Amino acid sequence: MRQSKRIMLTAARMPDLGTTALHYGDLRPAMGLGFLAAYAEQQGHEVAIRDNYCKPFDMHKEIEEFKPDIIGMYMHTPGYYAACDLIDEIKEATDAPLVVGGPHASLMPHNVPDKVDFIVTGEGEQILVDLAENKNAIKWSVAVACIN
């Protein structure tokens, strides 16, 4: 029987206007967080989405209240610096493993800060669940790069 885990999914705040050539001022949530949440919930896990892109959260408070076993974070290039700030904030608040995925992590994994525990390139639904469940034999040699 699978033991239920608490998974928190997040994304960094929207970049300030004029700080990146790729930012158009929209407020579109990271749909991938929804896909990850739906899959993890289907597998019996409790999921909380704290998408700072659309509404900033006090991550210390959110982590303290939810007590996640693992945190998944969406990272795209326009929000790179905001994502780095969020990584610092998360790692100050918890020792829970931090998994980063999304377009930036997939295309430039070498550029993701060393504080991140796992980088997922490509689709991450099954990988996130495997990591949450502490699967020893992860079959994703190309998809997951263990940083630590």
Backbone hydrogen bonds, N-H to C=O, Kabsch-Sander energy under -0.5 kcal/mol:
donor,donor_aa,acceptor,acceptor_aa,energy
4,S,2,R,-0.5
7,I,5,K,-0.6
7,I,46,E,-3.1
8,M,70,I,-2.2
9,L,48,A,-2.9
10,T,72,G,-2.4
11,A,50,R,-0.9
12,A,74,Y,-0.7
14,M,52,N,-0.6
19,T,16,D,-1.9
23,H,20,T,-1.1
31,M,29,P,-1.0
33,L,30,A,-1.4
34,G,30,A,-0.7
34,G,31,M,-0.6
35,F,31,M,-1.8
36,L,32,G,-2.7
37,A,33,L,-2.6
38,A,34,G,-2.6
39,Y,35,F,-2.2
40,A,36,L,-2.6
41,E,37,A,-2.7
42,Q,38,A,-2.0
43,Q,39,Y,-1.3
44,G,41,E,-1.7
45,H,40,A,-2.3
46,E,5,K,-2.3
48,A,7,I,-2.3
50,R,9,L,-3.3
50,R,48,A,-0.5
52,N,11,A,-1.4
52,N,50,R,-1.2
54,C,51,D,-0.9
55,K,51,D,-1.7
59,M,57,F,-1.2
62,E,58,D,-2.5
63,I,59,M,-2.8
64,E,60,H,-2.3
65,E,61,K,-2.5
66,F,62,E,-2.6
67,K,63,I,-2.6
69,D,6,R,-3.0
70,I,6,R,-1.4
71,I,97,P,-2.6
72,G,8,M,-2.9
73,M,99,V,-2.9
74,Y,10,T,-2.5
75,M,101,G,-2.2
79,G,76,H,-0.7
80,Y,77,T,-2.0
83,A,79,G,-2.7
84,C,80,Y,-2.3
85,D,81,Y,-1.9
86,L,82,A,-2.2
87,I,83,A,-2.7
88,D,84,C,-2.0
89,E,85,D,-2.2
90,I,86,L,-2.9
91,K,87,I,-2.6
92,E,88,D,-1.7
93,A,89,E,-1.2
93,A,90,I,-0.6
94,T,90,I,-1.6
99,V,71,I,-3.2
99,V,97,P,-0.5
100,V,118,F,-2.7
101,G,73,M,-2.7
104,H,75,M,-1.9
105,A,75,M,-0.8
106,S,102,G,-2.4
107,L,103,P,-2.4
108,M,104,H,-3.0
111,N,108,M,-2.2
112,V,109,P,-1.4
116,V,113,P,-1.7
117,D,98,L,-1.4
118,F,98,L,-2.0
119,I,145,A,-1.5
120,V,100,V,-2.8
121,T,119,I,-0.5
121,T,143,A,-2.5
128,L,124,G,-2.9
129,V,125,E,-1.8
130,D,126,Q,-2.7
131,L,127,I,-2.7
132,A,128,L,-2.7
133,E,129,V,-2.1
134,N,131,L,-1.5
135,K,130,D,-2.7
138,I,136,N,-1.0
141,S,139,K,-0.5
144,V,140,W,-2.5
145,A,119,I,-2.0
146,C,144,V,-0.6
147,I,117,D,-1.6
147,I,145,A,-0.6
148,N,117,D,-0.7
